[in-house]
Amino acid sequence: MSADTKTPLALYKANLELVMRLGALLQENRRNWTRLGLSHADEALTRTLSQTERLLTSNDWTSLAALPGDAFWKSLQAEASQTQGTVGAAVANQSSFMTGMQEAFAAWQQQCADAMQGAAKLPTGASFEEFVKAFRTAGGQPAEAPQPAPNKTSRKR
């Protein structure tokens, strides 16, 4: 009996490729979310600096008293369009991520199916021990597995 060593290797490679692809997808997804977060942080910092500049250049108490309310309404108007853009970017990012995941799993499934299609079948009546012995021999290992060393703690006194 000859053992089929190509099928397990092909399945192992398919699994590794899936893991690598998923890792790349997760890294790209994290990168996109980081970019989105940084752009919002930059916009918030610019808006805060602008409001602070207005506070510093104001010369009367009336305009200073109106600044918090004006800032609130301007911020609310500005953030409505930013929120729309953020939601659009988030949906696009997640859609791209899910498409990549679907493609990765489809490729993995196809690789596994191809590997299993070429798999050799065990002859009927072959025992598991015969299969293990043939597999070890095919891999260049001795047919007999080394016996474990006796346990030293179980000595009789």
C-alpha positions, 0 to 999 in steps of 0.5 A: 500500500502506498500512502498519499502524501500530496493531499495533506500537503495540498490541504496544508498549503490551502489553509496557509494561503487562506490564513495569509489572505485573511491576514492581509485583508484584516491589515488593509481593513485596519489601515482603512479605518485608521485613515478614516479616523485620522482624517476626522481627527485632523478636521476636528483639530483644524476646527478647534484651532479656527474657533480658538483663533476667533476667540483670540481675535474677538474684541468685545464681550458680546461676540465672545458670549455668542461664540459657543452657540455659533460654534455649536451650530456651525459644528452641527452643520459641518458634521452632518456632511462629514457624518454622511461621508463617514458612513459612506466610507465605512460601508464601502470599507466593510463591503470591500472587506466582505468581498475579499473574505468571500473571495478568499473562502471561495478560493480556499474551498476550490483548492481543498476540493481540487486536493481532495479530488486527487486523493488516493483512496485507502484499499478496503480492509486496510487497518489504520495501523497499516495506513500509518505505517505506510505513511511513515515509510513514504515520508522517509521515516522508519516504519516502526515508531520509536517506543517511549522511554520507561517512566522513571517515577514508577520504579518499585522500591 
